[in-house]
């Protein structure tokens, strides 16, 4: 249960860590995979029923996009309701929850960038690189960086993970898909073929096909969340959804479609850009971590008062500054036994950006990407994702 005792950005949608959130979907899916007589309500699977479930995670497909741009689509027609993402509303946090069944507070990946002094400070856990630096190399790196086990490991039901070829066998993917068969694919047509082939392989046993599609997210970042490029991609995904239902007709397969987060667009004029030689950089003991829409800060010892005064003045109407301790105690990152590194990964202060605002800083050796579509914050566009279910 959340215990919020600090101001929040305008229009905040708080994460639901129960039946109306992505965490609830993931934690109950984990239970279904490990208990032979369990039900899975999100997939409309009854207790004790042998079922074949396809979980298609479309990176970045927000429920508000589906409502505004998806009218008349098959995906919209099969929509059951909205769910909230986790906090932060970002791939590193939400996809890890969808592969472990635990909250960001437990798995500890609370943003694209996290802080872990054991591996050089600010690091990106998905590509496993230092921020602006080389790849991470360390003994037992993944179990130490991401200790939460895969929900597929020791499952009593078979699991196939269908993943883009470029990331299917990355260190991060192999760690979080442990216990599953990994099936790489290239392009949307190959994705559909791989799902059908895996359904054929599991026809006698039932089980889970966990499929992930990242291109909608990439197009939203590059061109905007409601751009012609994203609408075209959505149309192709809708066609894929229809074709999957036809290909799997008569097999009593549950096709469950959801997303890790939604998107909002940010104008460059509404970006707080911290120069590397500026006053704020001198207050920080490390570069920012987390997300452009929700940034974790490690303020130097003795500089907290100065930082808070700067945030009150310079970020008025742009962000809400909260102590890291308040965020930790609020439950905003979810339930469960805290990751041992969580306090370090939250930092001393957290900047919750107001709608339309982002914050960036600069690290030597790092390429700054111009992003039109962004996520990670607490707006409805970012936080709400759809629950779509079709039964063939």
Secondary structure as GFF3:
##gff-version 3
##sequence-region A 1 392
A	DSSP	alpha_helix	22	34	.	.	.	ID=ss1
A	DSSP	three_ten_helix	41	43	.	.	.	ID=ss2
A	DSSP	beta_strand	52	58	.	.	.	ID=ss3
A	DSSP	alpha_helix	63	69	.	.	.	ID=ss4
A	DSSP	alpha_helix	74	77	.	.	.	ID=ss5
A	DSSP	beta_strand	79	84	.	.	.	ID=ss6
A	DSSP	alpha_helix	91	100	.	.	.	ID=ss7
A	DSSP	alpha_helix	104	107	.	.	.	ID=ss8
A	DSSP	beta_strand	113	116	.	.	.	ID=ss9
A	DSSP	three_ten_helix	117	119	.	.	.	ID=ss10
A	DSSP	beta_strand	121	124	.	.	.	ID=ss11
A	DSSP	beta_strand	129	130	.	.	.	ID=ss12
A	DSSP	alpha_helix	141	145	.	.	.	ID=ss13
A	DSSP	beta_strand	159	164	.	.	.	ID=ss14
A	DSSP	alpha_helix	165	168	.	.	.	ID=ss15
A	DSSP	alpha_helix	171	176	.	.	.	ID=ss16
A	DSSP	beta_strand	181	185	.	.	.	ID=ss17
A	DSSP	alpha_helix	187	201	.	.	.	ID=ss18
A	DSSP	beta_strand	207	213	.	.	.	ID=ss19
A	DSSP	alpha_helix	215	223	.	.	.	ID=ss20
A	DSSP	alpha_helix	228	247	.	.	.	ID=ss21
A	DSSP	beta_strand	253	258	.	.	.	ID=ss22
A	DSSP	beta_strand	264	265	.	.	.	ID=ss23
A	DSSP	three_ten_helix	268	270	.	.	.	ID=ss24
A	DSSP	beta_strand	271	273	.	.	.	ID=ss25
A	DSSP	alpha_helix	279	283	.	.	.	ID=ss26
A	DSSP	beta_strand	289	290	.	.	.	ID=ss27
A	DSSP	beta_strand	294	297	.	.	.	ID=ss28
A	DSSP	alpha_helix	304	314	.	.	.	ID=ss29
A	DSSP	beta_strand	319	323	.	.	.	ID=ss30
A	DSSP	alpha_helix	324	330	.	.	.	ID=ss31
A	DSSP	alpha_helix	342	346	.	.	.	ID=ss32
A	DSSP	beta_strand	349	353	.	.	.	ID=ss33
A	DSSP	beta_strand	358	360	.	.	.	ID=ss34
A	DSSP	beta_strand	373	374	.	.	.	ID=ss35
A	DSSP	alpha_helix	380	383	.	.	.	ID=ss36
A	DSSP	beta_strand	384	391	.	.	.	ID=ss37
###
